Amino acid sequence: MKNNSRILIVGDKSFVGSVLLRRLKQDRYKIIFSVASAFDWTDQRAVYSIFQKKKPEYVFFIDVKSGGIMVNYRNPAEFFYYNLQAQNNVIHYAKELKVRKLLFLGSSCVYPKICQQPMRQEYLLSGPLEATSEAFALAKISGIKMCKYYNRQYGTDFISAIPATAYGPNDNFDSKTAHVLPALMRKIHDARIRNTARVTIWGTGKPRREFLYIDDMVGACILLMKKPKIPEIVNIGSGDDVSICELAQLLKKIIGFKGKLEFDTRKPDGAPQKLLDSSELKSLGWRAGVGLCEGLEKTYSWYKKERK
């Protein structure tokens, strides 16, 4: 991928997509296509028209519809349909119109609920998925497999990246749709502002999750797009995980909340642990540059300014 390459980002208005767009511009990539936020990627004719007119050489398939445990659980049909239909259109027309390389962004929820840790690419489909995110995970697995099958049958260069949960400035902090980290940050911040005595958190607090600062994740995606002869599936993770309870305690300290943290054990936990084996990515020279504490402080500093 060169600075004058024609690049299309599917999901450039999303959290990850917007940071990727900013980073590519900073790195002086000159031809990056954008579409209106209302564009329907499930519309086959519309997607074909975009590919035919723009003639992208490189495609980042970042996001169509995603969210946290609550919105995933309540809207499985919507998450399944929109992601599956959109990625089918994009991957197919990337082949039809001879895109040089496509990166399909997956999610760590594609691995089984009870999975050997750290999770390696060969563990995909080795056991049942976590129920609350099953619809989204199945759509993502289908995209990963579609890339693999197109490579095999048509000789395309389509790769899939499976990242840890990204976080950072400009994340989604909506209380109904946010992932666990921004949702917790907002809840604990609001409790401090209101001088609330306690904060109630979903689940037991025992599940362990791996978080990756957004700039590190985007940097990894660009590296994978630029490097030749990349494995078809690559994990992107920092190599460290933390329990939800430990995360909440870190946020409590950073935010300055003096009240009590309580856990609602009647609510679902999700998978007990999600830690990725990112050894293949690290063999390419990539390392996460921002640790969790530093990343949380940067994110909260941004969030406080946005809430004023």
Secondary structure, 3 states (H helix, E strand, C coil): CCCCCEEEEECCCCHHHHHHHHHHHHCCCCEEECCCCCCCCCCHHHHHHHHHHHCCCEEEECCCCCCCHHHHHHCHHHHHHHHHHHHHHHHHHHHHCCCCEEEEECCHHHCCCCCCCCECHHHCCCCCCCHHHHHHHHHHHHHHHHHHHHHHHHCCCEEEEEECEEECCCCCCCCCCCCHHHHHHHHHHHHHHHCCCEEEEECCCCCEECEEEHHHHHHHHHHHHHCCCCCCEEEECCCCCEEHHHHHHHHHHHHCCCCEEEEECCCCCCCCEECECCHHHHCCCCCCCCCHHHHHHHHHHHHHHHHC
